[in-house]
């Protein structure tokens, strides 16, 4: 959207930040608001052409940076942008360090199919697309479909230059791992980031918790549809209800475990016997009884017995 692109560029000029820094801070904020924590590592490719002599040299110099953003303390977006700016500038100063060497030095736990230092990639394509103009030759750039993904999420933004008198456009593409996300989830994720960017340019001084990533229908679904669980709460305690059931159907099976079966009457008797022993030992209300048992009928009997003694149990 040209308008959003222009407003993001203006926000960057006012705070000494590039468009990439704004996008990186916004993505870190989004991941934090979605529950990813407050230490957000994001990977990003960088051209690697730090010397002017490399400008016209054919070759692949691209390196990968890991941009680690601290989102703790509920900062305003402007404060978060300052953190992202400092992180980016420091990373740019060390961009010649090969990513493979960084992995070697940090020696993180390795796993097949998982990038060791980050799982989210951010890409900003802001160079004019090259044109191949050869006499007598019609050249057309074709892209081949990608059926695999290297990361859990890859956000790719592309700046499209506008006319001389107007702003350019900013397009976005989200590539996701189908093992982790379905199409609807990826669409909601992309929509949340777009919604966050709109709020950032409107209220850059707002703290992160005031920036909303939910659409009205999503908020209604969470607060009302998913929360429509009103039910009558019984006044009787668990002990009372179990005792009533044991009296009504004493011979019915109450517990089955690895070939063992206990009726309601048997489980009631076992738990009563242990409850009296606990009471005789001085256990009562406000006490906590530790239960150190493997999953078994004895564990269930111990839980019931502790509750019958008036105490709380601690696994």
N, C-alpha and C positions, 0 to 999 in steps of 0.2 A: 504494500500500500504506500503510495508516494507521500501521503500526509504523515503517516506514522514514521516513515523513513526520515523525513525532514525534521520532525520533532525529536527523534532520537539523536540525529546529528547535532541539532541545536543544544540538546542536553549535554552532549559530549563536549562541545565547544565551551560551554559555560563552566564546566568542571575539569577541563584539561584532560579529557579521556577520549579514546577512539571509540568508534562504533563497536569494534570487537570487544573492548573492555566492558561496555554496557551490556552486550549480549552475554558475555561470560558471567558477569555479576547477576544478571537476570536469571540465567539458567541455574546458577548455584542457589539463588533464592527459591526458585521453583522446586528444586530437588529437596531443599530443607523443608519447605512447606508440605511436601509430599511424604515426609518422614524419613529422609535419608540421613538425618543427623546434621551436625554443625561443622563437620570437616569434609569438604566436598572437593575431591580431586577430579579435574576434567582434563582430558587430553585434547591437544590441538596440533595440527601440522603447521610448520613454519617454513618459508621458502628457503632459508639457509643461505641466501645470497647477501652476505654482510659486506662484501667488498664490491666497489663499483666496477672493478675489472671483470666481475662475474656476470654483469648484466647481459652481455651479448654472447656469453659462452653457453653452448649447448650442453645439457647434462642435467642430471637429477640430483639436486642438493637438499631436498626436503628432509627435515628432521621432525621429530615429535616432541612436544613439550608437555609436561604435566603441570597444570596450574592448580594449585591447592588453595582453596578459599575458605577462610574462617567466617562462618555466618553466625557465630554465637553472640548472645547479648541483645538480641532483637534490635539490630541496628536499623537506622533509616536506610533507604536505598542509596542516598548520597554517601553515607558512611561506608556502606558495602562497596560502592563503586570505588572509593578511595582505597579500600583494601585490595580490590581486584586490580586496580591500576598499579599499585606497588608490587603485587605478585607478578603481573605481566612484565613490568619493566625489569624486574630482577631476573625473570626467566629469559627475556630477550638478551640480557647481558651475558648469559651462559648458554646461548642456543647452539653453540658449536660443539657442546658435549654430546656425543652420540647417545641416542636413547638406549641402545643396547648396552653401552657402558654404564649408564645410570642403573639399569636393571641388574647388571653384574655387581655393582657396588652395594646396592641396597639388599640384594639377595632375598626378595620376598618369596613366600611360599608359592610354588608353581602348581598349576593344574591345567590339564589339557582343555582346550576350548575356552579359556578364560584369560583375558589380558591381566598381567600381574599388578599394574599400578593404577589403572582406572578402567571403568566400564562404560563411561559416557564420553563421546567425542563431540567437539564443537568445531565446525569449519566455517570460515567466512571467505567466500570467493569475491574479491574486490578488484580484480584485474580485468581490463577489457579483454574479451575473448579474441584470440588471434585469428587472423584471416589469412588463408592461403590463396594468394593471387598469382597464378602462373599463366603465361601467355598460351592460349589455345587449350587450356585445361579448366574444366569445371570441377571444383572441389566442394565436397559436402561433408561436414562433420557428423558422424553417426555415433551413438552411444549404444553399447551392448547391455542387455538387461543383466542385473546383478541378482543372483539367487541365493547368495550367502551374505552374512554380515559378520564383521570382525568384532563388533562391540555390542553390548546390550542395547545402547541407544546412540545414534549418530544424528546430530542436528546440523544441517547444512544450510547456511544463509548465502544468498547471492545478491550482490548489488548490481542493478541494471542501470547504467547511466541514462539520465533523461536528456531532454533537449537543453539547449544552452540557456534557455530562460526558465526552465522548470526543474523540479526535483526529480531524482531518479526513483526507481522502485527497489523494494527489498522483498525478495521471495524466500521461502523457507521450505525445506524438505526434511522429513523425519524418516530415518531408516531404523528398524527395530528388529530385535531377535524374536522370531515367532515362537521360540520355546518359552519365552517369558511373557509376551504380550500378544493379545489378539488385536484385530484391526480396530475394534471399537475403543479399546483401551488406549491405543496409540493416537487415535483421533482426539480423545479427551485430553491426552497429554499435550498434544500440539495446540489445542484450543486453549488450554490453561496457560501455556506460555504466551500465546498471543494476547490473552486477557491481561496477563501480568504486565506485558510491555505497554499496553494501553494505559494501565494505571500508573506505571512508573513515570511516564511523561506528564500525566495529570497531577500526580502527587509524589514527586521524588523525595520529599522530606518526611513522608509517612514511614513509620516503622514497619518491619516485615509483617507483623501480625495483623496490621490494618490493611494489607494488600490482599484482596480476595482472588482466589484462583477458581472458584466454583461459579458455574452458570446458575441463574435463578432456579432452573428446573432441577439441577443437581443438588443444590442446597435444600430444596423442598423435599427431594427424595430422601436425603440423609436425615433431616430433622423430623419429617412427618411420615413418609411412606415406610421407611425402614424402622421407624421408631413407634409404629402403630402396634404396640404390643401390650396394651392395657389388659390386665387379667386380674381376677379376684384373688387376693392373697389369703390363704387359710390362716385362721387364728391358732390352730393347734400346732404344737411343736413337732419336729421330726420324730422325737421319741414317742410322743403320744400317738402319732399317726401310724408308726410302725407297730406299736403295741396293739392298736385297734385292729390293724390288718392281721396280726398274728392271732388275735382272738377270733376273728371272723373266719379265717381260712388257715387253721394251724397246720394242715397237712399239705398245703400247696408248696411248690418249690419256690424258695426265696433266693437261692444262690446256686449257681453252677460254675464249677471251675475245674478244668482238667480232669473230667470224669467224676468229680465229687459233686454231690448234691446235698443241700441243706434245706429243710423245710422251714417255714416261718416259725414253727414251734421250737425247732432245734436251735435256730439262730437267736431267738428270743431268750432261750434258756442259757446258751453260752454267754451272751452279752450280759445278762442279768448276773450270772455268777461272777464275771470279771468286774462288773460295776460295784457289787457289794465289797469285793476285795479292795478296789480303789477307795471306796468310801471309808472302809476300815483303816486304810493307810493315811487318812486325813485329806484325801482329794475332794474338792468341792468347787463351788462357784468361784470364779476369778483365777482358778488354777489352770496351768497349761501342762498337758500330759504329752510327752514325746512318744511317738510311735515309730519304731525302727523295725519294720517288717517288710518282707517281699510281698508282692501282689499275691494274696491268698485269702481263704475264708477267715483265717485268724485275724487278718488285717481289718476286715469288715466288722468282725465281732469286737475288736479293740476300739474301733471308731465309735460304734454304738454304745459300748460300755462307758467310754469317756463322756459321751454326751449324757448318758443316763446318770452319771455321777455329778453332772452339772458343770463339768469343766470343758475346756477347749482342747482339741487335739492338734498336735504339730507334727506333720510328716517328717 
